[in-house]
Amino acid sequence: MQHLKLSALFIGFFAILGCESGPKTTQTEKKTAKTYPAFIGTYSRKEGHVDGKGEGIYLYQLDSATGYLDKIGVQGEIVNPSFLTPSADGQFLYAVEEIGADVDDAGRVVAYRQAGDHLEKINQQSTFAFAPCHVSTDSKGRYVFVANYVGAIAVYPVAGNGGLGEAIYKEAYTGKGPHSRQDAAHPHSVNLSPDDNFLYVPDLGTDNIYIYKVNYADAKKPLSRIGATKVHPAGGPRHFTFHPNLAKAYVVNELSCSVTVMNWDKTTGKLDTIQSISTLPVDYKESGNTCSDIHITPDGKFLYAANRGHNSIVGYAIDAEGKLSLIDHASTQGEVPRNFAISPDGRFLYAANQNSDNILILSIESDGKLKYRKEEKVFTPVCVRFGN
């Protein structure tokens, strides 16, 4: 009888080992593993569309061997940091405070110095419009760009200490589209081309992607609009990305739940649509799904987009011409994945579930499928970004 009890214990022990999720970490990977700074933005107060419970910006370290996140600090003196972007040199972090039109003040963009387990605030500037929802900076840290959901963009010069000067460019958008949510212009992101020469602004409200030439030599005229590309009617273009190796660009359409693939002319900045593909399973018939985010793995093999409603990450294989073919859908095991990020080494994906207070960590398998790895509890997470 004692022998049977011991056998049962051993069987149970090895069964638990066999249930470990995600890829095994080899000894070589452990020895060469790096840690990366990770920043998680949250909604910190109640707004009309969300019950914000976060404390601000959470600071983590990413272990590249395991994919796990280790919390090291929090920057609490900020309201609704709904989008973040680290500088390319790893010294600074820029965040927008998403303040809605129900308050007297416009939104703000805040500059921080990265200081290990905390952030040191440098300064802040007004975004001159409500609900700033996206921020970016060029690879040399010359300008910071902000998109305000309530119809405007702004450009700021960056000082030597990483701080922001007063806005040197502001543009209000007008127009509307056929969808009920397209009653006005809604620029949703500001995206630089890989060479920093062009800026692309998807406008959810008008189905346009506005194209600008960036002028770094003349701060009096940092942007010159050179054209626009339309997606299909009622598409609602939201977030945008470039292929790391091919001259292709991709936009995720929030309202039509699709990804549009475009040829990108590196000389003129022009975009030409070559494909549009759904983000939802063919048998999914429920209404109310909207798309949020889009990213490509560093090796250029796979593209992922997020569904809010279906609550999934859809994966596609990218062929030699940049076109997409469906791989699979992976549940985010939470509600409303507003944002996600891919680790710098391309091995893991982190989905921020806004309404269920969790970040799901998934491993990216060799075939592009996603596999559950771990869950990290974070209140109202809405942005995940990695530094150097």
Secondary structure, 3 states (H helix, E strand, C coil): CHHHHHHHHHHHHHHHHHCCCCCCCCHHHHHHCCEEEEEEEECCCEECCEECCCCCEEEEEEECCCCCEEEEEEECCCCCEEEEEECCCCCEEEEEECCCCCCCCCCEEEEEEEECCEEEEEEEEECCCCCEEEEEECCCCCEEEEEECCCEEEEEEECCCCCECCCCEEEECCCCCCCCCCCCCCECCCEECCCCCEEEEEECCCCEEEEEEECCCCCCCCEEEEEEEECCCCCCEEEEEECCCCCEEEEEECCCCEEEEEEECCCCCCEEEEEEEECCCCCCCCCCCEEEEEEECCCCCEEEEEEECCCEEEEEEECCCCCEEEEEEEECCCCCEEEEEECCCCCEEEEEECCCCEEEEEEECCCCCEEEEEEEECCCEEEEEECC
